[in-house]
Amino acid sequence: MRILWQLQLSNYYNGKFSLSGDSNWTTFIAKAKQLLKRDPNIKFDIIMPSIVHCTEDYYSQLRDEGLAFSTSVWAIDIIPNALATRYDFNYDQMFNHFSGVAPGITHVYINDPSLLGNYMAMFLNYKWPRPKFIVQCHFLDSPNTRIVPADASYWWRTVEACEKADLMVWHCASQEEFFFGELANVLRDDYIDANFSHSTVWKSGHSTELLDTPVNPLKIRFDTKLLDHNSKVVWVPNRIGGLGISLDYTNNGRFMFEEVQKVQGDFVVYAGNPSQKISNSLLAQHCAKYVELLSVALTTDEYKLLTQRADIVVALYTEDTNGGIAVLEAIHYGAVPLMPDIYEYKQYFDAVDWPHEFRVAPDLSNVAEVLQLLLDNLDTLRPYVKRLQGVIKRMYSFESTTERFYQKLTSLTKGFDRRLD
């Protein structure tokens, strides 16, 4: 099995791709390692930006993770811009890279539904043997939950991808359900039943194996003595927008600049702020509780260290039905989640009968009130966190979810004729 894997990197810093804190990069590593445990002969061809356009050496990271011998890297000119990457495809570069290896590629794993048509056209145009096309939907942009402005909508490309792909993969069950609910508003039920059945969920949870790997102290660039060991720690891992500078689709800008100021108590705020849309120094100016440890984005080890230190983790997505991976990673280490009672978050809450007074309202109207309650009742919630850790490890970790996907992957190729029609 040889998989051509398109990575949709979205963490940029000073015009370069930053792998530290990029969920798609760490997710690939976690998924690849679990797939190799099931079939050590799998080969991966990953599409990456040129090494000079990244802030870290991805070759050394692949080597450190034991993936160097199973993974080939193909450097393509990729613009560090989320909109541009979804509408840009360099056929000449792709042909030059893959014309020699295309006959051996059995699967193409695409992390952006917008690009499926380009990849299918490439294999068809150059008369390469047809692989199986798998599409992963990360962010569901739909008519009722806009991730980007309507002029640049991803919606119909996602619909096309779900219809054309051999397998459509969703981050979570609530995302899949939401997509088909939206689809029912524009297409007949009989057409949906006939053309959209080939989808599955490969829950983007977390890798227990990666989280349990010790932090490398040599990769911590700030003085750990600066960490506050007396105050409670509120951890904001995801990107921060707002202040008229950047879209605040994570609602972390609202949290940092409005809600935190309403809360009393002895606590500090640490933030991952991976994309640096708003600089760390500007965060410090506008949020008195925020502690600036570095002026730049965190490395993976720094991110892990602060996640381990968290007493409360903030996860306030209301448009992304999946809610991200960072909150699950923090819960793994024992953090109490500050989450709205909606979509995937609600499934976590309901699985352990999380008390309703400690759930944020779906419209985020009581964020400050719930944060105050969490700060005042951490010990009360520890047993619930313990149970939630068990649920997440059993149901949402890559170690537990990869087997189902691997069976889907292998069943795709049984009796499959890769010759062109």
SVG drawing of the C-alpha trace seen along z (x, -y; Angstrom):
<svg xmlns="http://www.w3.org/2000/svg" viewBox="-36 -47 55 56">
<polyline fill="none" stroke="black" stroke-width="0.4" points="0.0,0.0 1.4,-3.4 -0.5,-6.5 0.0,-10.0 -0.9,-12.2 -1.8,-15.9 -1.3,-17.9 -3.4,-21.0 -1.0,-23.0 -2.5,-26.1 -0.1,-27.4 2.0,-30.3 4.6,-32.5 6.4,-35.4 5.5,-34.1 6.6,-30.6 4.9,-27.3 5.3,-26.5 4.9,-22.9 4.9,-23.5 1.3,-23.5 0.0,-22.6 -2.7,-20.1 -2.6,-18.6 1.1,-17.9 0.9,-16.3 -2.3,-14.4 -0.5,-13.0 2.4,-11.7 -0.1,-10.1 -2.2,-8.5 0.9,-7.3 2.4,-5.6 -0.9,-3.8 -1.3,-2.7 2.2,-1.3 1.5,0.8 -1.2,2.5 0.9,2.8 4.6,2.0 4.9,2.1 2.8,-1.0 4.7,-3.8 3.7,-7.5 4.4,-10.2 3.7,-13.5 3.3,-16.9 5.0,-19.6 6.3,-23.2 10.0,-23.5 12.2,-23.2 13.3,-26.8 9.6,-27.8 9.2,-26.1 10.3,-27.3 11.4,-23.7 13.2,-20.8 10.5,-18.3 13.0,-15.6 14.5,-15.5 11.0,-15.3 10.1,-12.4 13.3,-10.7 12.6,-11.4 9.1,-9.8 10.5,-6.7 8.8,-7.6 11.9,-8.5 12.1,-5.1 8.4,-4.9 7.9,-8.5 9.0,-10.3 8.7,-14.1 7.8,-16.0 8.4,-19.8 5.8,-21.8 5.4,-25.6 2.6,-26.3 1.4,-29.8 1.0,-30.3 -2.6,-31.4 -5.6,-29.3 -7.8,-30.6 -5.1,-30.5 -4.1,-26.9 -7.7,-25.8 -7.8,-27.3 -4.2,-26.7 -2.8,-23.6 0.5,-23.4 0.0,-20.6 3.5,-21.0 5.2,-20.6 2.9,-17.7 3.7,-15.9 7.4,-16.4 7.3,-15.0 4.9,-12.1 5.2,-10.9 7.8,-8.3 6.0,-7.0 2.3,-7.4 2.0,-3.8 2.7,-2.6 0.3,-4.9 -2.7,-3.0 -4.4,-5.7 -4.5,-9.5 -5.4,-11.0 -6.5,-14.6 -6.8,-16.8 -8.8,-19.5 -12.1,-18.7 -11.6,-21.6 -8.6,-19.9 -10.2,-16.5 -11.1,-17.5 -7.6,-18.6 -6.0,-15.3 -8.6,-13.3 -8.0,-15.3 -4.2,-14.9 -4.4,-11.1 -6.9,-11.1 -5.1,-13.6 -1.7,-11.9 -3.3,-8.4 -1.8,-7.2 -3.4,-4.1 -6.4,-5.2 -5.8,-5.1 -8.6,-5.2 -9.3,-8.8 -9.9,-9.5 -10.9,-13.0 -10.7,-14.3 -12.9,-17.2 -11.3,-19.4 -13.5,-22.5 -17.0,-22.3 -18.0,-25.5 -21.7,-25.4 -24.5,-27.8 -25.5,-28.0 -22.0,-27.8 -19.7,-30.0 -16.0,-29.6 -15.0,-31.9 -17.0,-34.6 -19.7,-33.3 -17.7,-34.6 -15.0,-32.0 -17.2,-29.3 -15.9,-25.7 -19.4,-24.3 -20.1,-23.1 -16.6,-21.7 -17.1,-19.7 -20.4,-18.4 -18.6,-17.4 -15.8,-15.7 -18.3,-13.7 -20.0,-12.5 -16.9,-11.7 -14.5,-10.4 -14.1,-6.7 -14.2,-7.4 -15.2,-10.7 -13.7,-11.0 -15.2,-13.2 -13.5,-14.4 -16.4,-13.4 -20.0,-12.0 -21.5,-15.4 -19.7,-16.9 -21.0,-14.2 -24.5,-14.6 -24.4,-18.3 -23.1,-18.0 -26.0,-15.6 -28.5,-17.8 -27.3,-20.8 -27.2,-18.7 -30.9,-17.6 -31.8,-21.3 -30.5,-21.4 -30.7,-17.9 -33.5,-15.2 -33.2,-12.4 -33.2,-9.7 -30.3,-11.4 -28.4,-11.6 -29.0,-8.0 -27.8,-6.9 -24.7,-9.0 -23.4,-9.9 -23.2,-6.7 -19.4,-6.2 -18.4,-8.2 -17.0,-7.3 -15.7,-8.9 -12.0,-8.8 -12.3,-10.8 -9.5,-13.4 -8.9,-12.9 -5.4,-12.7 -2.5,-10.3 -2.0,-8.9 1.4,-7.6 2.6,-11.1 1.2,-12.7 2.9,-10.2 6.3,-10.9 8.3,-13.0 8.9,-16.7 12.4,-17.4 13.7,-20.1 16.4,-21.1 13.6,-22.3 12.1,-24.7 13.2,-28.2 11.7,-30.0 12.9,-29.9 10.6,-27.4 11.1,-29.4 8.8,-32.0 5.9,-29.5 3.5,-30.4 3.3,-27.4 1.0,-29.0 -1.9,-30.3 -4.4,-28.3 -3.6,-28.1 -6.2,-28.8 -4.8,-27.4 -5.9,-28.8 -4.2,-26.5 -5.8,-27.5 -5.3,-30.6 -6.6,-34.0 -8.3,-36.6 -10.2,-39.8 -9.1,-43.4 -10.1,-44.2 -6.9,-42.4 -8.2,-38.9 -11.4,-36.9 -12.2,-35.5 -13.8,-32.2 -12.3,-30.4 -13.9,-32.9 -10.6,-33.0 -10.2,-36.8 -13.5,-37.4 -12.4,-35.2 -9.0,-36.9 -10.2,-40.5 -13.6,-40.5 -14.5,-37.5 -11.3,-37.1 -11.7,-40.7 -15.0,-39.7 -13.6,-36.9 -12.2,-37.1 -9.5,-34.9 -5.9,-33.9 -5.3,-32.6 -3.0,-33.2 -3.7,-32.7 -1.2,-30.9 -1.9,-30.9 -0.6,-28.8 -1.5,-31.4 0.0,-29.3 -0.6,-31.5 0.3,-34.8 -2.4,-36.7 -2.3,-38.8 1.2,-39.0 1.9,-37.7 3.0,-41.3 -0.4,-42.6 -2.1,-39.9 -0.2,-41.0 -1.3,-44.6 -5.0,-43.7 -5.3,-40.8 -3.9,-41.5 -4.0,-37.9 -2.0,-36.7 1.6,-35.7 3.9,-36.2 6.6,-33.5 7.9,-34.0 7.4,-36.5 6.9,-33.8 4.8,-30.7 5.4,-27.6 7.3,-24.5 5.7,-21.1 7.5,-20.5 6.6,-24.0 3.0,-23.4 3.0,-20.0 4.6,-21.4 2.0,-24.2 -0.8,-21.8 0.4,-19.5 0.4,-22.5 -3.2,-23.5 -5.9,-23.5 -8.6,-24.7 -8.5,-24.4 -10.5,-26.8 -12.4,-25.5 -15.1,-27.8 -15.7,-26.9 -19.3,-27.3 -19.0,-27.0 -16.6,-24.1 -18.6,-21.0 -15.5,-19.1 -14.1,-21.6 -10.5,-20.8 -8.0,-18.4 -6.2,-20.6 -9.0,-20.3 -8.8,-16.5 -5.0,-16.6 -5.4,-18.9 -8.1,-16.7 -5.7,-13.7 -3.4,-15.6 -6.2,-16.3 -7.4,-19.8 -11.0,-20.8 -12.7,-21.9 -14.4,-25.2 -16.7,-24.2 -20.1,-25.1 -22.8,-22.5 -23.0,-22.0 -21.9,-19.6 -19.0,-17.3 -18.4,-19.1 -21.9,-18.1 -21.2,-14.4 -18.1,-14.6 -20.3,-16.2 -23.2,-13.7 -20.9,-10.7 -19.9,-11.4 -23.1,-13.3 -21.1,-16.5 -23.1,-18.9 -25.1,-21.4 -24.0,-24.4 -20.5,-23.8 -21.3,-23.8 -21.1,-27.0 -24.3,-28.0 -24.3,-27.4 -24.4,-31.1 -21.5,-31.7 -23.6,-34.1 -22.3,-32.7 -18.6,-32.1 -17.3,-34.3 -19.8,-32.8 -18.8,-29.3 -15.1,-30.1 -15.7,-31.5 -17.5,-28.3 -14.7,-26.1 -12.0,-28.1 -14.0,-27.8 -14.8,-24.1 -11.9,-22.3 -11.7,-19.6 -15.4,-18.8 -14.9,-18.2 -11.8,-16.0 -13.8,-12.7 -15.7,-13.8 -12.4,-14.6 -11.1,-11.2 -14.1,-9.5 -13.8,-11.8 -10.2,-10.7 -11.3,-7.1 -14.0,-7.9 -11.6,-9.9 -8.9,-7.3 -11.3,-4.5 -13.4,-6.2 -11.4,-9.1 -7.7,-8.4 -6.0,-7.4 -4.8,-4.2 -8.5,-3.2 -10.0,-4.7 -7.4,-3.7 -8.4,0.0 -11.9,-0.9 -10.3,-3.2 -7.7,-0.7 -10.4,1.9 -12.1,-0.7 -8.8,-1.4 -8.1,2.2 -11.6,3.0 -11.5,0.2 -8.8,2.1 -10.3,5.6 -11.0,6.5 -10.2,3.0 -9.0,2.7 -6.6,-0.3 -6.5,-0.4 -8.1,-3.5 -11.5,-3.0"/>
</svg>
